[in-house]
Amino acid sequence: MPSTSDVNTLLANLPNSVPAIFQQAQLSLANHRKNVVALHRLHAAVATIREETDRGTRLVGEKAFNDAFLACLNRVLDIKRGVSNADRCIKFVAAYSTFTQTQFRQTMSDQMDEGADSEEEDEDADTPATRFVTILIRHLLRGFGAKNKNVRLRCCQTIALLINGLESLDDDLYETLKNALLIRMRDKEAPVRVHAIIAMAKLQGDEEQEDEEEEPDYEDEERQDVTSLIIRAMRHDPSAEVRRAALFNLVPTPNTFPYVLERLRDTDTVNRRCVYLGSLSNAVLGQPTCKVDPTTEDWAHIVKVGLGDRESSVVRATKKLIASWTDAVMGSGDGCENLLDRFNLTDAPEAAKMTLKAAFEARPALLDTVNFNEEFWQELTPSKALIARVFAEHCKTLGTEGERRMEETMPLVTALAFRTQAAWGTLLEQLEVKQDLLEREASEEEQMEIASIIDAHQSIVESLLHVSMHLDYGDEIGRRKMFNLVRDMVSNASLPEALIEPCLDVLRKLSAGQKDFVRIIVELVQEIEDVVPPAMIHDSEDEDEAEIAGHLNGDEPKAHQPSPSPEQVAEQALIDAHRLSIMAGMLERIVGGVQEMTAMQGLVSQLITPSVQSKYETVRDRAYKCLGLCCLMDANLALSTFGMFLHEIGNQVGKTRQTLLQVLFDQLTTHGITFLCQPIIRESGGTQEAADAIHSQIVNYLLSLLEDDDKQIQAFVAEGMAKLMLSGIVTDDDALRSLILVYMAPETSNNQQLRQCLSYFLPIYCYSSATNQRRLQRVLVPVLDVLTDVYFERENGQEMVSPLQIGLQLLDWCDPAKGVYANKTDVTIHIDVAIEIVQALFLKEEKEDRKVFCQLLSRLIMPDQDAITNGKTDDSLIAYALFILIGTLQKVRPLEDAMSKNNLAKFQLACKRLYPTLWSKLQGMDIQNAPELDGVRAFVQECGFDPTKKLDKGDDGTIISELDVRKGNSASAAALARRTISATSQSRRTKVKSESDEEVPTIEQSIMEEDEEEEDYEEADATAETIHALAFENEDLETL
């Protein structure tokens, strides 16, 4: 205990000594160690100052030190984020907390006697450091509820750093701290949530050690364990920075690893990259304490998602991860095979191929470790065959060096042909074994075993065929050997579907030309033997009719030919499907017209056309695909079959319907709507008006398919319409309006394929042309009006962005400054949008709707005055109309809420400052009689003005008149609203109603006015007649 004078001096100097240390600590991290020691000496000195009272001992020195320390800390807490001096002070506080606990504990331990009792007393003893830390934490917890966001941020940041150095914590304080952090994890400020998650993650301890056999429910709201809270933040927090903090601080376990893999699809590029460089790196998964063992499916998913990402930075991170795997196996002799051990080559060959290719690119030295000796080819496995395939493909990308390496390592064509023939023979033997097992109804285990064996041999043959594509066929003997082998493989009905395409690629390479290739394939298809001869295939109804006709004519009954059994018919269907697959592969590899290839004409009438009428869905699906490919090469064939495809879309279901849609949109993209509808246009008079009407009806029918119950159909139609609009074949405003409505509607929130397609199409379409942006401007207000109604009427649980966000997105798409087109920018787009918004405010009654439209006014990007008046056309009239409409709106239809009034007033003031000259000219203009303002006067009058009353000009240039609020005029305003806010409520449902007259409710019909239903049915009937005429113009399919 120091003397009284020393005590007084020490306490008096304390308010100056502590700030001096903080002053030095904020300058550099290098002096923190020295200042921590100095502060601890001061703390230890004043900790001995105590005062005995009747109630006990008062810790005078500790209280004085704590007050001085917290006073310095308080100066830091309200400093905003990013100030380095404040960050250094926070780190200094955390460093001192850790150091002082260790030193005071060591001092107390030295003063105690050795022994078990003494050790227990040492662990539970209360020291000045523990009391200091408790007071410090409680002080920081008080700042968790501060109104100042900077205080909340600094308090969470300090707590996150303090937890690392805590020796122990009282149970009550622990729960208090945990609950406070839980509240801050829901803070409205993302930086606060970040530090709250970091602090919460450091509390993961014994409570997280659960039974691994029982998977916890991390989505249970009642659960309050730390891991569940972190996972919930990682999955659902809107801030990318918060999700990243949760990702980095989540302990990898078998239960949490699936949630980590979910971040591979995170919307933020940095987060996706961090998964590959952090959570999946060898530094994390390679730790001895890590119990995560990803499966082959997990590794395949990781590689496919990473290498297929749009962002190049994510792809580079994935390749860096693969490079780390490669470095781990480079030392072994079978490095490539060890690298492929992560994958199941039969289930995910593409992922293994992508991995090996990335490894060759990242580590070129890996190519030297591959040795294609005789032993390699004699003991072929799926992994070895895949190595040879990727090796050959990669060498082809290296130019001359790659060709030299291929010549040195790869076998001759003849040798490879014999290797492929041996592998093909083994595969045929296994296929026969499988057939024997099916006939004797073997056990499921035996069938699964033989299936895995067949997959392995099929993978080997496929890889060898790909290798043969990159060899030099200068050796005629080797070329003939390979040609005959592949020809025999294609003519064999047992050829697996996966081997058809590589076989056709080899034949295309070895053929003399395209006609020779077509001739060979046609001959091979005809060589495949039928199970049921064509003479045995009869239609039972035709036989009955023929027999009845014979009796009536007195003819003798003919002997019935034996009918094929159901098993034979099914087997024949499989053969027809196999033939059609070969035909489809051939058609995908040729160009030109079908009429130019005489060998093809016979197969169209003998194989493809009859298969269209097959009762087996697989056969019909492939027949439609082949017929569609033929139509792409032959315009006349497309003209005669377009109606049939259009009609069959309403009759088919499932995958066949999807194939028909793909074929239909391919034909429309290749030949155009006008060409394919020539027959019905000629019947309608052949005029341009008739062509436009038919065009509109076809587009309306296609748009009606967007409301189909099948999500795949919706996605196919959206993709097809996007292609037609990008190519300029469809230029209707209704098409753009429907696509935007479908994209934003809550009913399609779960259709990710549709959303992803339109999220890419809409900005590309709008930014690529000023005409497209102008088209979006015309539908912007009507679309926003419809979606606003849908938003406020949506059902509970439906996900949909707010109308304000929708409006901001639409404004961004029609921003002329973001256009990438070469022609002149249409600078007046946003001015026209402003006029339409103000017009909508005249007609809107709901407060929330008017509020949304007013908020959008402040986000418009208005051009300057020179851009309006000095262009090729004088667009000053647009600015006059805008001034008049805003002023009139303020006088006769004033806004109710203060926010909307302020937004409108600010926008009006901004326009006056932006167009001062036009504003001055407007003051001297005769608004009542100016002919160029006829449209503005007509709109104002239709909105409820008495047309007989004079329209005068006020001081601010606005039209002033009494608003005739008579009830009888509401019908006029409603009619104008339907005309201006417009046709988005019209139904697009134009299907042929063959079985029922009931229309399926659509997204747009949910807000449709009752008085429009009759017009919708008339439009639907007209479109139905057009579809019917196109479909049955050529009923005889045999004439195709």
FIDRENTOR-390274 format. One record per residue (C-alpha): residue in one letter; x, y, z. Coordinates in steps of 0.02 Angstrom, whole numbers, plus 50000, padded with zeros to 5 digits. Layout:
N
aXYZ
...
***
This chain:
1040
m500005000050000
p500835016449946
s500905031650060
t499505044250066
s500465057149967
d500895044549833
v499075038949826
n498475056549803
t499785059949670
l499365043749580
l497505047149578
a497755065149528
n498855060549380
l497725046249323
p496565057049213
n498105063049119
s499105046949113
v497775035949032
p497335048148891
a499185050148853
i499335031448825
f497795031348714
q498525045948617
q500065035648574
a499065019848538
q498005028148403
l499535032848300
s500245015748262
l500014997348299
a501884995448324
n501865003948496
h500374994348565
r501444981848658
k502414995448747
n500845005248792
v499924989648852
v501334986148974
a501365004349032
l499485004549057
h499544988249154
r500854995149273
l499745010049305
h498254998549329
a499204987249449
a499795002249550
v498075009949574
a497274992849605
t498144992649775
i497265008649828
r495795003549937
e494765011550074
e494045002350223
t492275007350272
d490925000550385
r490114992050234
g491724984250175
t493194988150065
r493025001449931
l494094998949775
v494515017249754
g495985014749638
e495095002649523
k493585013949510
a494665028849464
f495595018649333
n493975011849259
d493235029249248
a494755036149160
f494855021349041
l493015021948994
a493105040848971
c494445038248839
l493465024048759
n491905034648748
r492835047048638
v493085033148511
l491355025348509
d490485038948410
i491785039848271
k491135033548105
r491705017948017
g493335017947922
v494355029948030
s496005020948059
n496415030048221
a494815023848301
d495135006248238
r496855006348320
c496115012048485
i494834997948480
k496204985248447
f497224992748589
v495754990448709
a495594972148659
a497464969148672
y497534977048845
s496054966848905
t496924950548857
f498604955848928
t497974962249096
q496974946349130
t498514935849102
q499634946749210
f498454948449357
r498114929749353
q499984926249352
t500274938249496
m498934930149602
s499584912849560
d501334917549619
q500644923949784
m499694907949823
d500374891749892
e500434876549780
g499084863149803
a497464856849734
d496424868149845
s497474882849797
e497264878649612
e495384878049629
e495434894449720
d496554901549583
e495324896849446
d493834904549534
a494744919549607
d494164937249568
t495544948849508
p495594967249460
a495684961649279
t494094951149286
r493174965349372
f493854977449241
v493294966449096
t491564963949171
i491324982649192
l491984985649016
i490774973148938
r489284979949035
h489754997448980
l489834992148798
l488174983048811
r487374999648858
g487905006248689
f487044992148595
g485405001548604
a486075018748559
k485205028748424
n486875033248346
k487345019648223
n489195023248246
v489065019548433
r488185003048399
l489504998648270
r490995002548383
c490234993448532
c489944977648429
q491694979148355
t492484980548527
i491494965848596
a492004955148447
l493844958548484
l493664956648672
i492904939248664
n494524931848597
g495444936048757
l494104931848887
e494664919049016
s492954916449090
l491254924649092
d489844924549217
d488344914249159
d487144928749180
l488294940549087
y488524927348951
e486644926048922
t486474944948926
l487864946748799
k487134933248688
n485404940948688
a486114958248653
l487104951548505
l485564942648441
i484644959348438
r486104967848349
m486104953848218
r484454961348163
d485074979148164
k484554989648015
e486364994147980
a487354980647890
p489064984847969
v488304982848142
r487624965848094
v489324960748027
h490224963748192
a488774956148290
i488954940148188
i490844940048214
a490594941748402
m489204928748404
a490274916448306
k491614917148440
l490344910948566
q490244894248476
g490794881748606
d490154866948702
e488344870748662
e488704867448478
q489334849748510
e487794839848464
d487494821948419
e488054820448238
e486764807048205
e485374819448242
e485374833348114
p484854849748194
d483474860548120
y484344876848085
e482734884948024
d481814882648189
e481424899948255
e481374893448434
r483164887648425
q484364900548494
d486034891348480
v487424901248399
t487654890548244
s485824891348195
l485854910348210
i487394911748101
i486674900147969
r485064909847966
a486024925947937
m487104917747803
r485564911747707
h484334925947726
d485224942347764
p485004954847621
s486774961947641
a488164952847550
e489424958647679
v488414951047820
r488244934447729
r490114934547698
a490484937347882
a489334922947929
l490174911847798
f491924915247864
n491424912548045
l490414896648025
v491274881148093
p491284867747955
t490394851948010
p489444838347916
n487824847247966
t488364864747914
f489274860047752
p487684859347644
y487304877347693
v489064882347642
l488774874647470
e487214885147452
r488334900647446
l489014894347279
r487424902047209
d487544918147309
t487024933647215
d488644942447264
t490184938447162
v491394941147306
n490434928847415
r490494915347282
r492344918147261
c492624917347449
v491814900147457
y493144893147340
l494614902547413
g494094900547594
s492784887847647
l493284874447519
s495154877147523
n496374864247589
a496794876147730
v495034873747798
l494494856347744
g496244849347769
q496324853347955
p496424838148070
t494964844748172
c493834846548019
k492634831948007
v491894836847838
d492104823647703
p491284829747541
t490504816347431
t490844813847246
e489194822547210
d489764837547313
w491424839047219
a490524837647051
h489304851247103
i490714862447163
v491684861047000
k490194863046884
v489534878346973
g491234886546988
l491874883846812
g490164887946740
d490004904546832
r489734920346729
e491034930346824
s492824927246773
s493444930546950
v492424915847015
v493094904746876
r494874909746921
a494534905647104
t493884888547053
k495414885246948
k496504890547093
l495624877747203
i495894864247071
a497714869447059
s497894866347246
w497184848847220
t498414846247078
d499894851547184
a499394838747315
v499484824247189
m500914830147078
g502204820047172
s501364803347142
g501574793546982
d499704792446950
g499354810746983
c497934812646858
e497064796946918
n497204802547098
l496454819347048
l494974810546969
d494654800047124
r493594814447189
f492264810947056
n491114797047001
l491574795746817
t489994786646767
d488794798946850
a489744815246826
p490984813546682
e490824831846633
a491394837946804
a492914826446798
k493314832246621
m493194850546670
t494304847446821
l495654838646723
k495634852046588
a495814865746718
a497234856046800
f498174854846633
e497944873546607
a498474878346783
r499934866146796
p500674862346623
a501964851146705
l500564838746738
l500594834246553
d502334827046573
t501764815046707
v500564806146588
n501354790746508
f500364782346369
n501364766246365
e500754748946319
e500254745146497
f499154760646499
w498124754646348
q498034736346401
e497244740446569
l496024753946518
t494844760746650
p493594774946637
s494834786746722
k496264782146605
a495174783846451
l494584800846510
i496384806346539
a496814801646359
r495284811046295
v495634827146391
f497494825846349
a497104825146163
e495844839346171
h497044850246271
c498494846946153
k497434852946007
t497324870046091
l499224871546106
g499574873345920
t501184866245850
e501854861046019
g500264851346053
e500324842345886
r502124837245919
r501644830546091
m500184820946014
e501304812545886
e502524807346021
t501284800446146
m499694794746057
p499574777945966
l499304776145779
v497554776445708
t497594757745672
a498114753445849
l496784764845923
a495464757045808
f495894739645874
r495824746246054
t494124753846019
q493504737845937
a494024727646089
a493144739546207
w491574739346097
g491574720346096
t491684719946286
l490234732146297
l489164721346183
e489514706146292
q488964715446447
l487374721346359
e486964703246319
v487254698646501
k486064712346553
q484744705946433
d484914688346504
l484694695146681
l483114704246629
e482394688746547
r482674677946701
e482124691946817
a483724692846917
s483854701747084
e483984720547094
e485754719547160
e486334709647009
q485504721646890
m486294736646976
e487994728346969
i487904724546783
a487244742246751
s488784749746835
i489904738446732
i489034743646571
d489204762046618
a491064759746644
h491354751246477
q490234763946390
s491284777846463
i492864769746396
v492154767946219
e491524785946221
s493214792746274
l494124782646140
l492944789346007
h493324807146063
v495184803346056
s495004796945878
m494274813945827
h495964822245856
l497094809645767
d497914811545597
y497074800345468
g498464800845341
d498614782045361
e497304775045241
i497304757945323
g496944765445492
r495604776745419
r494694762145337
k494814751845496
m494074765945602
f492744769745471
n492134751745460
l492144750045649
v491094765645680
r489944761045536
d489604744145614
m489294752345782
v487984764245712
s487084750245618
n486954740045779
a485264742545866
s486104739746034
l487144755546020
p486834765846179
e486104783246157
a487634791546234
l488764784346097
i487714790245948
e488404807945942
p490264803445956
c490024790045823
l489204802545706
d490604815045736
v491894801945685
l490894797145530
r490694815445482
k492584817645494
l492954802045392
s491634805045256
a492044812445086
g490794826545110
q489074831145174
k488114821445042
d489184806245071
f488884807745258
v486994808745233
r487014793945114
i487984783345239
i486824787445384
v485254784145281
e485944767145230
l486394762945410
v484674767745473
q483854756845342
e484994742245387
i484344741645565
e483174726845567
d481354728645617
v480624717545751
v478894719245673
p478834719345482
p477894734245411
a476614722645332
m476064716745505
i475704734345569
h473864738145538
d472604749445615
s471194738945689
e469874751745640
d470434751645458
e470354732545456
d468574732645524
e468024745645396
a468824735745255
e467984719745312
i466264728145321
a466504735745149
g466974718745079
h465394710645146
l464324724445071
n465154722044901
g465014703244909
d466884700444912
e467624685344996
p468434689145165
k470314690045160
a471394679945276
h471964689845427
q473824692145448
p474454688445623
s474484703845732
p476084708045825
s476114705446012
p476194720546130
e477994715846172
q478464716145990
v477614732945963
a478534740346112
e480194733646051
q479864740545877
a479514757445957
l481214756946040
i482034753345872
d481084767745790
a481624779245931
h483424773645905
r483304777145718
l482574794345750
s483984798345872
i485244794345736
m484254804845612
a484184819545732
g486064818545761
m486364818445573
l485204833245542
e486094843345676
r487744840945582
i487234846045406
v486694862045318
g485684864945160
g483974860045098
v483164843045117
q482584843544937
e484404844044879
m484754827344965
t483764813544878
a484284800845009
m483414811045143
q481734812645056
g481294794345076
l481624794145263
v480524809345291
s479004800445218
q479434782745275
l480114785645451
i479824803245519
t478044806445462
p477314789645522
s478214791545688
v477324808045719
q475714797845737
s476474784845854
k475604781246018
y477274781146110
e477784798046178
t479654795146156
v479434790945972
r478314806045942
d479504817546034
r480994812445927
a479954812745768
y479414830645802
k481224835345834
c481794827545669
l480374835645573
g480784852345652
l482614850845601
c482064846945423
c480954862245424
l482414873345472
m483304867945312
d481784867645198
a480644882945194
n479284874245093
l479194860045218
a479104872745360
l477684881745270
s476654865745255
t476954859745434
f476854875945533
g474984874345561
m475164856445618
f476484861245748
l475404875645808
h473904864245829
e474844850045914
i475474861546052
g473714861446125
n473544842546108
q475204836146173
v475824836046353
g477454834246447
k479114833346357
t478314831846185
r477464848546209
q479114856446258
t479924849546101
l478504856645995
l478754873746072
q480614873246035
v480264867945856
l478944881545835
f480044895645898
d481514889445794
q480424890245638
l479784907645682
t481554913745713
t482204906345550
h480774909845429
g479744923545513
i477904924545557
t477354932645394
f478104919045284
l477404904545387
c475654912245389
q475584915545201
p474134903545167
i472954911245294
i473504928845244
r473034925245063
e471344918645118
s471074934745217
g471374945645066
g473264946945060
t473284964945120
q474484972445245
e473064974545368
a472674956045358
a474514951745383
d474614962945535
a473034955345608
i473674937545586
h475364942545657
s474524949845810
q473454934445836
i474944922745827
v475904933445952
n474404933946068
y474244915146062
l476074912846105
l475944925246248
s474454915846317
l475604900946344
l476554911146474
e475104907446590
d475234888546571
d475264878146730
d476894869646680
k478414879746734
q479474872346595
i478214878146465
q478244895546538
a480144895846531
f480194889446350
v478924902346293
a479844916446382
e481484911246301
g480684909546130
m479834926546140
a481474934246197
k482334927446041
l480954933845928
m481024951046005
l482924952246001
s482924947345818
g481594960345778
i480284947945719
v479084953045858
t478974971745891
d477314972545982
d477154982846139
d476004969446208
a477404956646200
l478594967446301
r477224971646425
s476784953346451
l478584948046477
i478854961546608
l477244956846697
v477714938546701
y479474942746761
m478844953446905
a477294943446951
p477314934047118
e476624918347033
t478294915646944
s479404918247097
n479794899547102
n480124897946915
q481984901446919
q482274896346739
l481034909346678
r481684922746796
q483494919746746
c483074920546561
l482104936846575
s483344944646695
y484644942946557
f483484947346412
l482604963146474
p484144974146505
i485004967946347
y483444971446245
c483174988846315
y484974994746313
s485294988446135
s484145000646044
a483355017646068
t481795010645985
n481684997146116
q481875009746256
r480495020246178
r479415004546173
l479735001846358
q479285019946392
r477585017146312
v477185002446425
l478055008346584
v476595016946670
p475295003846621
v476424989846681
l476804998746844
d474955001946871
v474534983446851
l475954977446960
t475514990047095
d473764982747105
v474474965047106
y475664969747247
f474304976147363
e473144961647321
r474394947447331
e474074932747445
n474994929647607
g476674921347578
q476874927147398
e478554935347364
m478584951347262
v479664966847259
s478854983447304
p478094994647169
l479445007647201
q480814995047164
i479904989447008
g479745007346949
l481575011046981
q482074995646882
l480975000646735
l481685018346738
d483445011246737
w483065000446584
c482425015446485
d483855026846537
p484595033746374
a486285036246455
k486495017346476
g486135012946296
v487525004246199
y486815007446026
a487785017045895
n486385028345831
k485855044545914
t485145043346089
d483305047546115
v483545060046255
t481695063846282
i481205046646345
h481185051346529
i480245067446493
d478875057346411
v478895045646561
a478675060846675
i477175066646573
e476375049446584
i476695048646771
v475875065546797
q474405060146689
a474225044546796
l474185055546952
f472635064146881
l471745047346873
k472405038747029
e471345038947185
e472325027847306
k473555036847417
e474895023247408
d474835022647218
r475055041447202
k476475040847328
v477435028147224
f477245038347064
c477825054247152
q479365045547218
l479835040247042
l479815058246981
s481375062247081
r482305047747001
l482045053346822
i483575058646722
m483015074146628
p484045080646480
d484685098446478
q483835112346382
d485045112146235
a484715093746203
i482865097546184
t482915113446080
n484495111245974
g484175093945904
k483505089145733
t481745091545802
d481165104845924
d480495095346076
s480085110646178
l478235106346167
i478575091546283
a479245103146417
y477745114946396
a476555100446419
l477485094646574
f477425111946655
i475565113846619
l475115096546683
i476095098446845
g475335115346883
t473575109446842
l473795094146951
q474305104847099
k472785115947077
v471385103747040
r471985086847104
p473155091247250
l474105077247333
e473615072547510
d475195067147600
a476635078947633
m477975067447557
s477095066547390
k476815085347388
n478645088647423
n479225076547289
l478095084547159
a478615102147211
k480465097747205
f480255090047033
q479345105546970
l480705116947039
a482065106146960
c481185107446791
k481075126346805
r482935127346841
l483355115146703
y482285123846570
p482285142446614
t482075148446435
l480605137146399
w479815142346563
s479955160646514
k479205157446342
l477755148346423
q477305164146521
g476925173546361
m476055159446269
d474165159446236
i473815142646315
q471945143346278
n472165144746090
a473885137246055
p473555122945930
e475095113245986
l474315111246159
d472685103546098
g473165086646167
v473525093746340
r471875103146346
a470935087746288
f471715077146423
v471335089846560
q469545091646502
e469265072846494
c469905071246672
g468405081146736
f468465099146679
d466935107746610
p467405110546428
t466285125946416
k467275135446548
k468765145846497
l470485139246536
d471535153646603
k473375154546641
g473925157346821
d475455166146886
d476495150546871
g475925146446696
t474665133046744
i472915130746678
i471655136046811
s469835130846805
e468535123446918
l468595104646926
d466895098246885
v466675084747015
r464965079846959
k464675061246975
g464055059346799
n465785063146728
s466635048546818
a466275037046672
s467305048246558
a468775047946677
a468635029146694
a468625027146505
l470155038046490
a471015028046626
r470695012046532
r471345019946374
t472885028146450
i473375015946587
s472795003546461
a472714986846386
t473744977246511
s472124970746584
q471634962446421
s471724943746423
r473024934846319
r472104918346332
t471784913546150
k471854894646154
v470644884346052
k469234880046173
s468904862346113
e468314854246274
s467734868446385
d467204886546365
e467944891046533
e469454902646528
v470854899646654
p471114915346761
t472724924346718
i473854936446807
e473154950946707
q471334945346718
s471404946646907
i471304965646892
m470254966346731
e468674976946724
e467034967546696
d466554978046546
e468084971946449
e467694953246455
e466624953446297
e468014961346195
d469244948346261
y468154933946204
e467954941546032
e469854942946016
a470074925046078
d468804918545952
a469684927445809
t471354920245858
a470604903045880
e469914903545702
t471644908245637
i472494894045730
h471154882045670
a471374887345490
l473264885545499
a473164868645584
f471964860145464
e472534867645301
n473544851645269
e472694837545361
d473544823845263
l475214821245350
e475754809145215
t475964823745094
l477324831945200
***
